């Protein structure tokens, strides 16, 4: 049985997870787990993760995840975050990187 150095979570949107990246990570000894996100979910994760610790308000995340001419409720972001957490927890039960800051928004927690 092969020993792995670390686990790598690879994000994909709409069913696409970069096979070249997966192959390369496996060659380097990583156990690769895929997390398939809907495109708006992918954009939310990308936005939160690029600035760990910085709180993003719902309105900011809505602007990033949807075009201006799209009519959505602010609680839609809450639903997306709930689904994102569920998808990550399927591959990593200890996942807790997205922190809710009540009255403020969400942030990517690096601890």
C-alpha positions as YAML, in Angstrom:
chain: A
units: angstrom
residues:
- id: 1
  name: UNK
  ca: [0.00, 0.00, 0.00]
- id: 2
  name: UNK
  ca: [1.27, 3.43, -0.91]
- id: 3
  name: UNK
  ca: [2.11, 5.94, 1.81]
- id: 4
  name: UNK
  ca: [1.01, 9.52, 1.36]
- id: 5
  name: UNK
  ca: [2.82, 12.64, 2.58]
- id: 6
  name: UNK
  ca: [-0.29, 14.78, 2.95]
- id: 7
  name: UNK
  ca: [-3.84, 15.14, 1.77]
- id: 8
  name: UNK
  ca: [-4.56, 17.66, -0.97]
- id: 9
  name: UNK
  ca: [-8.07, 19.02, -1.47]
- id: 10
  name: UNK
  ca: [-8.62, 20.02, -5.09]
- id: 11
  name: UNK
  ca: [-11.51, 22.35, -5.87]
- id: 12
  name: UNK
  ca: [-13.52, 22.12, -9.02]
- id: 13
  name: UNK
  ca: [-16.49, 24.00, -10.40]
- id: 14
  name: UNK
  ca: [-19.28, 22.45, -12.39]
- id: 15
  name: UNK
  ca: [-17.77, 18.98, -12.48]
- id: 16
  name: UNK
  ca: [-14.33, 20.11, -13.66]
- id: 17
  name: UNK
  ca: [-11.38, 19.22, -11.48]
- id: 18
  name: UNK
  ca: [-8.05, 19.72, -13.23]
- id: 19
  name: UNK
  ca: [-6.82, 16.21, -14.03]
- id: 20
  name: UNK
  ca: [-3.27, 17.43, -14.76]
- id: 21
  name: UNK
  ca: [-3.09, 18.91, -11.25]
- id: 22
  name: UNK
  ca: [-4.47, 15.73, -9.68]
- id: 23
  name: UNK
  ca: [-1.94, 13.59, -11.57]
- id: 24
  name: UNK
  ca: [0.95, 15.83, -10.52]
- id: 25
  name: UNK
  ca: [-0.09, 15.83, -6.85]
- id: 26
  name: UNK
  ca: [-0.41, 12.05, -6.86]
- id: 27
  name: UNK
  ca: [3.05, 11.71, -8.42]
- id: 28
  name: UNK
  ca: [4.39, 13.82, -5.55]
- id: 29
  name: UNK
  ca: [2.82, 11.48, -2.99]
- id: 30
  name: UNK
  ca: [-0.35, 13.34, -2.08]
- id: 31
  name: UNK
  ca: [-3.67, 11.67, -1.39]
- id: 32
  name: UNK
  ca: [-6.01, 13.75, -3.55]
- id: 33
  name: UNK
  ca: [-9.60, 14.41, -2.58]
- id: 34
  name: UNK
  ca: [-11.87, 16.40, -4.87]
- id: 35
  name: UNK
  ca: [-14.48, 18.92, -3.76]
- id: 36
  name: UNK
  ca: [-16.90, 19.69, -6.58]
- id: 37
  name: UNK
  ca: [-18.58, 23.06, -6.11]
- id: 38
  name: UNK
  ca: [-21.20, 24.95, -8.08]
- id: 39
  name: UNK
  ca: [-19.67, 27.96, -9.79]
- id: 40
  name: UNK
  ca: [-21.04, 30.57, -7.29]
- id: 41
  name: UNK
  ca: [-19.78, 28.37, -4.42]
- id: 42
  name: UNK
  ca: [-16.35, 28.15, -6.04]
- id: 43
  name: UNK
  ca: [-16.22, 31.96, -6.36]
- id: 44
  name: UNK
  ca: [-17.19, 32.38, -2.68]
- id: 45
  name: UNK
  ca: [-14.48, 29.95, -1.51]
- id: 46
  name: UNK
  ca: [-11.91, 31.60, -3.77]
- id: 47
  name: UNK
  ca: [-12.76, 35.06, -2.42]
- id: 48
  name: UNK
  ca: [-12.66, 34.00, 1.22]
- id: 49
  name: UNK
  ca: [-9.46, 31.94, 0.88]
- id: 50
  name: UNK
  ca: [-7.44, 34.57, -0.96]
- id: 51
  name: UNK
  ca: [-7.53, 36.86, 2.10]
- id: 52
  name: UNK
  ca: [-7.61, 34.62, 5.19]
- id: 53
  name: UNK
  ca: [-8.86, 36.32, 8.33]
- id: 54
  name: UNK
  ca: [-10.55, 39.19, 6.46]
- id: 55
  name: UNK
  ca: [-14.32, 39.36, 6.97]
- id: 56
  name: UNK
  ca: [-16.40, 39.51, 3.80]
- id: 57
  name: UNK
  ca: [-19.95, 40.79, 4.09]
- id: 58
  name: UNK
  ca: [-22.83, 38.98, 2.40]
- id: 59
  name: UNK
  ca: [-23.23, 41.85, -0.06]
- id: 60
  name: UNK
  ca: [-19.57, 41.59, -1.10]
- id: 61
  name: UNK
  ca: [-19.89, 37.84, -1.64]
- id: 62
  name: UNK
  ca: [-23.12, 38.33, -3.62]
- id: 63
  name: UNK
  ca: [-21.34, 40.80, -5.91]
- id: 64
  name: UNK
  ca: [-18.57, 38.28, -6.50]
- id: 65
  name: UNK
  ca: [-20.78, 35.22, -6.98]
- id: 66
  name: UNK
  ca: [-23.49, 36.78, -9.18]
- id: 67
  name: UNK
  ca: [-23.77, 39.25, -12.03]
- id: 68
  name: UNK
  ca: [-25.34, 42.63, -11.31]
- id: 69
  name: UNK
  ca: [-28.51, 41.82, -13.22]
- id: 70
  name: UNK
  ca: [-29.20, 38.72, -11.10]
- id: 71
  name: UNK
  ca: [-31.88, 39.16, -8.46]
- id: 72
  name: UNK
  ca: [-31.06, 37.11, -5.35]
- id: 73
  name: UNK
  ca: [-31.83, 37.30, -1.65]
- id: 74
  name: UNK
  ca: [-29.00, 38.01, 0.82]
- id: 75
  name: UNK
  ca: [-29.74, 34.70, 2.58]
- id: 76
  name: UNK
  ca: [-28.72, 32.91, -0.64]
- id: 77
  name: UNK
  ca: [-25.11, 33.36, 0.46]
- id: 78
  name: UNK
  ca: [-25.93, 31.65, 3.77]
- id: 79
  name: UNK
  ca: [-27.33, 28.69, 1.84]
- id: 80
  name: UNK
  ca: [-24.22, 28.53, -0.34]
- id: 81
  name: UNK
  ca: [-21.94, 28.59, 2.70]
- id: 82
  name: UNK
  ca: [-23.97, 25.81, 4.33]
- id: 83
  name: UNK
  ca: [-23.60, 23.65, 1.18]
- id: 84
  name: UNK
  ca: [-19.88, 24.49, 0.89]
- id: 85
  name: UNK
  ca: [-19.27, 23.37, 4.47]
- id: 86
  name: UNK
  ca: [-21.22, 20.16, 3.87]
- id: 87
  name: UNK
  ca: [-19.20, 19.35, 0.73]
- id: 88
  name: UNK
  ca: [-15.87, 19.98, 2.45]
- id: 89
  name: UNK
  ca: [-16.90, 17.96, 5.51]
- id: 90
  name: UNK
  ca: [-17.66, 14.99, 3.24]
- id: 91
  name: UNK
  ca: [-13.97, 14.77, 2.37]
- id: 92
  name: UNK
  ca: [-12.58, 16.24, 5.60]
- id: 93
  name: UNK
  ca: [-14.81, 15.80, 8.67]
- id: 94
  name: UNK
  ca: [-12.64, 18.30, 10.61]
- id: 95
  name: UNK
  ca: [-13.16, 21.12, 8.09]
- id: 96
  name: UNK
  ca: [-13.90, 24.40, 9.86]
- id: 97
  name: UNK
  ca: [-12.16, 27.01, 7.72]
- id: 98
  name: UNK
  ca: [-15.25, 29.11, 6.98]
- id: 99
  name: UNK
  ca: [-16.16, 31.07, 10.06]
- id: 100
  name: UNK
  ca: [-19.45, 32.93, 10.47]
- id: 101
  name: UNK
  ca: [-19.05, 36.36, 12.02]
- id: 102
  name: UNK
  ca: [-22.58, 37.12, 13.18]
- id: 103
  name: UNK
  ca: [-23.71, 40.56, 12.09]
- id: 104
  name: UNK
  ca: [-20.62, 40.93, 9.89]
- id: 105
  name: UNK
  ca: [-20.26, 38.13, 7.34]
- id: 106
  name: UNK
  ca: [-17.83, 35.28, 6.76]
- id: 107
  name: UNK
  ca: [-14.10, 34.77, 6.82]
- id: 108
  name: UNK
  ca: [-11.60, 32.03, 6.00]
- id: 109
  name: UNK
  ca: [-10.11, 30.92, 9.30]
- id: 110
  name: UNK
  ca: [-6.53, 29.67, 9.01]
- id: 111
  name: UNK
  ca: [-6.12, 28.30, 12.52]
...
